[in-house]
Amino acid sequence: MATSQFTTHFVTAREMARAVITKDISARELVTLALDRIQHCNPTLNAMTWSDPEHALARAQQAGRPARRREQL
């Protein structure tokens, strides 16, 4: 699980992007939080039929590079 105190509950995509840009959380941590939430909630909701956590984490690593350089996401 991510070590950040950031929570994805009721947070907009813009707020999430800002948190990554300002280094409140890494893109990888943010994706990890989302994957943890899916794992926790999906047995009850049955909303996800497929996921690829490895690919999501790899993309988060790529997405974090421009954010660390304060480039456009």
C-alpha positions in Angstrom: 0.0 0.0 0.0 1.1 3.5 -0.7 2.8 5.3 2.2 1.3 8.7 1.5 -1.5 10.2 3.6 -3.2 11.3 0.3 -6.6 9.9 -0.2 -8.4 9.4 -3.5 -11.9 9.6 -1.9 -13.8 12.5 -3.4 -10.8 14.0 -5.1 -11.0 15.3 -8.6 -8.6 14.3 -11.4 -7.3 17.9 -11.4 -6.5 17.7 -7.7 -4.8 14.3 -8.2 -2.7 15.8 -11.0 -1.8 18.8 -8.9 -0.8 16.5 -6.0 1.6 14.6 -8.3 3.0 17.9 -9.8 3.6 19.4 -6.3 5.1 16.1 -5.1 2.5 15.5 -2.4 2.3 12.0 -3.9 4.0 10.2 -6.7 2.1 8.9 -9.8 3.0 5.4 -8.7 1.6 5.9 -5.2 -1.6 7.4 -6.6 -2.1 4.4 -8.9 -1.3 2.1 -6.0 -4.0 3.8 -3.9 -6.5 3.3 -6.7 -5.6 -0.3 -7.2 -5.9 -0.9 -3.4 -9.3 0.7 -3.5 -10.4 -1.5 -6.4 -9.2 -4.6 -4.6 -11.1 -3.6 -1.5 -14.4 -2.5 -3.0 -14.7 -4.6 -6.1 -15.8 -7.8 -4.3 -18.9 -6.0 -3.2 -19.5 -3.7 -6.2 -18.4 -6.2 -8.9 -17.7 -3.2 -11.1 -14.4 -4.2 -12.5 -14.2 -7.2 -14.8 -10.6 -6.8 -15.8 -7.5 -4.9 -14.6 -3.8 -4.9 -15.4 -2.1 -3.6 -12.3 1.4 -4.2 -13.7 0.6 -2.1 -16.8 -1.0 0.6 -14.7 2.0 0.8 -12.4 4.4 0.9 -15.4 2.3 3.7 -17.0 2.3 5.6 -13.7 6.1 5.4 -13.6 6.2 6.9 -17.1 3.6 9.6 -16.2 5.6 10.6 -13.2 8.7 11.6 -15.2 7.2 14.7 -16.8 5.5 15.6 -13.6 8.8 15.6 -11.8 10.1 17.9 -14.4 7.0 20.1 -14.2 6.1 19.4 -17.8 2.6 19.0 -19.3 1.1 15.6 -18.4 
